[in-house]
Amino acid sequence: MPFHNAYIPYGAYWSTPFCRWQGSFGHLHSLRFAADVATRALTERKISPETFDGLFLGMTVPQQHSFYGAPWAAGLIGAPGISGPTIGHACATSGQVIANAAMEIELGTHSAILCLLCDRTSNSPHIYYPNPLGVGGIGDKEDWIWDNFGRDPYAKNSMVQTAENVAKKAGIDRIAQDEVALMRYQQYQDALKDDAAFLKRFMVTPIEVKDASGRNVINTVAGDEGVFPTTADGLAKLKPALEGGTVTFGTQTYAADGSAAVIVTTEEKAAELSKDRDVTVRVVSYGQARADKGFMPAANVPATRQALERAGIGMTDVKAVKTHNPFAVNDIYFAREMKIDVSAMNRFGSSLVWGHPQAPTGARLIIELIEELVQTGGGYGLFTGCAAGDTAFAVVVLVN
């Protein structure tokens, strides 16, 4: 069944620029940083923290004291009387947080929820797990990001191997992947036109980055940091990431840092908080699915079909599509299976180009989806993205 009562006020959302791992945001505490940005964004939008009766936090990379999660974040933004869950669903975290918030609004248990998404892949935790039965009592350890990117404990493969598996089964060659990677980079250039006018519709900039003391400004970030200039010749020169494979570092995304937020509320409150009452944005439905073991990029297809079925529409009814595409393979497979033109997706770019800070990635894509629909006259929009464990999430929105 679709949602009928969950709305996103137009303009009541934001994203920071995304910075490549070990870049300008690499030393910032992701939860504190997200709360600082949220405080600024709410002030700029003239939205009081007292508006919210819930805060749903999405994060996938532990930070110091993040044990306290959403209640701590609520206190930091000036809303100490509210709480909510902290949700981690790998790359699908944004979709899950927004869907959960929409469910609460639909049920009438909340009237306005701030969905706050944050992650820092840079300098991720090195975790030690005590194991008194280990040899000499030595425990187990892992690097949270890199060890888990490198090996799924169930499928026993790396994430890049899942792209190779789909590419091989679907007959997606190196040339096709290079073409899509170049296309996505060129689409992102449209977002930079007119002094990044599209990005300025929702992005919080400039951001002054301070040192550990919090007093001295060491850098100012005015846009996405780490986007690599892409050419056909440059892509052709890259070696496959895996020996004998087809996926290169130019046809996959990269780890990044950043934050984003989306307000989910009732139709009445959405009108109050919207920067344009003539624009309505409804969360219509969601879907989630799991592909065969080791075939993560394929999961977007069944997740999308579930979301579309719940919305009561078909792919031909969808006016805009945004995908979290950690690999160019994702988009090629999706376009073929859903029978759409791969060039019609991801106007203004995608995470393949501007990076992947985990939890905030999907939220930024949904924000861009809304803005694209507003520019083109409204209609149904689809976001979908795959996630660890060969899963995927999809969200349908309707802009009028």
N, C-alpha and C positions, 0 to 999 in steps of 0.2 A: 504494500500500500504506500502511496506517496505521502509526503508531509503536506499539510495544508496551512499550518499556522507558524512556521519557522521562517523568519526573514532576516536578511542582512541589510542594515541601513546603508544606502549608497554612500560611499566615502568613509564609512565607519570601520576602516581597516587600514593596515599599513604594513610595510616591510622595510627593514634596513637594506642597504646594499649588501650583497654577499661578497665575502672576501675569501680568496683561496687560502687553504689551510697554511698555517705558519705565516699568515699575513698580518694586516693591521689589527685584526680582532683576536689574534692568536693568544693573547695573554689575559683577555677579559673573562670574568666569571659570567657564563652565558645567562644564568637566571637574573643576576643583578643587572646585567647589561640590558636584557629584555625589559625588565621593570623600569629602568631609567628611560628607555626609548618609549615605553608605553605611557609613562607620566608626561613626557613631552608631547607625544601624539594626541593624547586625550585633551591636553591643554589647548593645543593648536585647533582641535576640532570642537572645542567648547563643550566637552562631555565630562561630567563629574564622575569620579569613581563611585559616588553614592548611587549612581544609576544601576549598578550591577548587584544582583543577588546570587551570583555564582561566578567563579573563575575556574576554568578548566585549563590545566597546564599540560602541554605536550613537550616532552624532552626524552632523548634516548641516550645521551652521554652524561653520566653522573658528574656532578660538580660538588665542591665542598659544601656541606650542609643541605644539599638538595634532597636529603631525607625528608625535609619539611615541605618541599614541593609547593603545591598550589597555595596553601595557607600563608606561607612565607611571601610568595609573590604578591598575594592580595594585600598583605601588610605593606609591602614596599611601594605599591602604587597608591596607597592611601585609602584602602578599603579593608581595614582590619576586622570588620564584622562578618566577612563572607569567607567561604571556603569552596572546595571542590576537589575532584580527583586529579592525580598526576598520571598521564597516560603515555605509554611508550609502545609503539607498534612499528618500530624501525622506520623505513621510508614512507609508510602509510599513516604515520602518526597524525598529520594534519587532517586527513580525511576522517580518521576515526574520532578525533576531538570534535570537529565540526558536526559530524553525524550524531555523536552522543549529545552535544549541546542542542541540536535540533530536536532530538527525541524528548529531552527534558522540557523544551518549550512546547512541543506538541502535546505532551502530557499535562501541561499546566503546572508543573512543579517549580518552574522558574519563569521569570519574566524578561530577564536580560543577562546574558552570560558573555563574559570576555574570554575568548579562546586565545590563549597566549602560547606561542610556539617558540622554542629556543634550543639551540645546540651549538657546541663548539667542538669540532672534530680535531682541531689543533691541540697538541699536548694533552691528548686524552689520557684517562687514568691507566696506570699500570697497577693491576689488582693482584693481590696475593691472597690465596685461599688456603687457610690452614688445613693440613691433612696429617693428623698424628699417626696414621697408618702408612704414610709414605716412607720411602727408603730414608733411613736416618731421621725420620720425622719431618722431612722437607715437604713443604706444601706445594700447591699448584699455583700457577700464575698465568695471566694473560694481559696483553695490551688490548684494551677494550675495542678500539676501532680496527686496528690493522689485523689482529688475529681473527676477528669475526668477519671482516671483509674477505679474509683469505680462506676461511673454511666454515662451511655450514656443518654443524655437528651431526645433523640428520642425513643430509644429502651427500656429505663428505666431499664437497667441491667448493671452489671459490666462486665469487659472484661473476667474475669474468668468464668462468667456465660455463655458467648457465647461458650466457649470451652465445658462446660458441656452440653449445648444444642446440639452441634454437636455430642459429644460422645454418648449421649443418642439416638439420631435419627439414627446414623450410627452404633450403637452397638459396640463402641470402649471401651473396658473395661480397668480397672486399670492395669492389667497385661501387656497388649499390650503397654500402655503408659510408664510403667516402663522400658520395654525392649527397646523402642526407645530412651528414655532419656539416658540409659546406653550406647547404641550404639553410640549416638552422642558424649558422653564424650570420649569414646574410639577412635572415629575418630579424635577428637581434639588432642589426644595424638600423632597422626601421625604428626601433625603440629609442635609439640615440639621436634621431633626427630632431632638428629644431631645439637644440640644447637639451636633449633627452626629455622632450615634452611628455611622451607617454609614461615614462618611469616617474616623472614628477607628479603624476596624477595620484600616486599612492606611496611613493618612497619617502622615507624620512631622511632628509639630507640638508646640509652637510652634517656629518657626525664628527665631533672633536674627540679624538682618542687620547686618553690620559695615561700617564704612567702608573706604576703600582701605588704611588702615594695618593693618586686621585686629584692632584693639584696641577701638575704640569702637562700641557698639551704636547703630545709628541707626533701627532699626525692628524690630518683632516681627511676624511673619506667622503668624496662627493659622488661616488658611483661604484658599480661593481668592480671589484679588484681581482685581477688574475685571469680575465678573459683573454684567451690566446688568439692572436691574429691567425686566421685560417685561410689557406689557399689550396687549390686542387694539387698543385705541385708539392706543397708542403705535406699534405696528407699522404700523397703517393710515396714519399720518401720514408715514412715511418715504418718501423718493423712491428710485426704482430706482438701483442703483449704476452701471448703464449706461443711457444714454438709450434709451427705448423698451423697456426690459427689465422683468423681473418680480422679479429678485433684489435685495433691499435689504440694507443693513448689519445689519438685524435678523434676516435669514434666512440669514446666513453667519457663520462663526466669526471669530475674531480671533487675531492672532499673540500668543504668550505665551512665558514662560520657566519652566523647571522641570526636574526629573529624576525618574527612576523606576528600579526594578530588580526583576528576577525571577530566582530561582535555579532552574536546571534540572539534575536529577540522576537517579540511579537510584532504583528503588523502595525498596531497602533504606536508602539514605541519606536519602531523602525521609521515611521513617518516623522516622529519628533526628532530623531537623531540624524536623519538623512541630510546630506548637503543639498539635495534636490528632491523635493516631495513628489515631483512628477516621475521619478524613477523608483521602481520597486524591484527588489531582488529576493526571490523566494528559494529556499533550499527545498528541492522537490523530492529527491530520493538518493539512496546510496546503494552500493553493491560491493561485496567482497568475495574473493574466490582464491582458490589455490590450484596451481598448475601441477603437472607431473613432477616428480622429484628431479631437481636439477634443471628445470626449464622456466626459471623465474620470469623472463620477459614475456612469456606466453600468457601469464596470468591476467594481464590487462583485458584480454578479450572476454573471458567468462565474467569477470567483475563488471565490465561495461554492460554486457548483455543483461545481467541481473538488475543493474541500476535502471536501464532503459525499460525493462519489463515492469519494474515497480512504478516507474513514472508513467507507464501507459503510452510510451512513444517508441518510435523506431529511429534508427540512425539517420534516416533521411530528414527527420524533424530537427536534428541538431544543427545549429547555426555556427557554432565555434567549438573547437576541441583544443584542450591543453593537456599535455602529458608530462609526467615525470619520466624522462627517458635517460636512464643511466647509460644506455647503449643505443647507438643508432639502430641496431637490430630491433629494438622495441617498436619503433615507429613503423619500420618497414613491415614487420609481421602484423602489427595492429591494422595498418592501412589495407593490407591484402585481405585479412580475415573479415574486416568490417566493410570492405568494398568502398573505400573512400580514397581520395587523392592524397598521397602523403604530403604534397606541397600545401594542401589546404589546412593542415594542422599547425599549431604552434606559431601563429603570427606573433611577431615581436620577440621570438626566441623561446628558450626553454632551459631546463636544468642541465641539458647536455652542454650548453654554452656557458651559463653563468654559475655553475657549480651546485653542490649538493650538501647543505649543512644538516641533512637528515630531517628533523621534525619540522622546521619552517618551510621546507621546499614546497610541499603541496599547497600550503596556505598562500604562498606568493603566486603560485600558478592559478589558484582559484581567484585570487584578486585580479590578476591579469586577465583571466577569462571574463570576469564581470566587466572590467573596463573595455575590453574588446567588444563585448556585446552592446554596451552603452554606445560606443562609437558607431556601430553598424546597425543600430535600430532595434536591438533587443532580440529576444527569442530564447530557445533552450541552449544551454551550454553544458559541455561535458568535460570534467577533469578525470583523468585516470593515471595511476602510477603503480608500478610494481614495488615489491618490498621483500626483505629478507624472509627466507623460508618458502620461497616460490609462491608468494602470495601477491595480491594486488587489491587496490581499493579504487572505487569510482564514486563520483558525486555529480548529480545533475542539478543545475540551477536554472531558474527562469527569470529573465530580465524583461520587464515591461516599461 
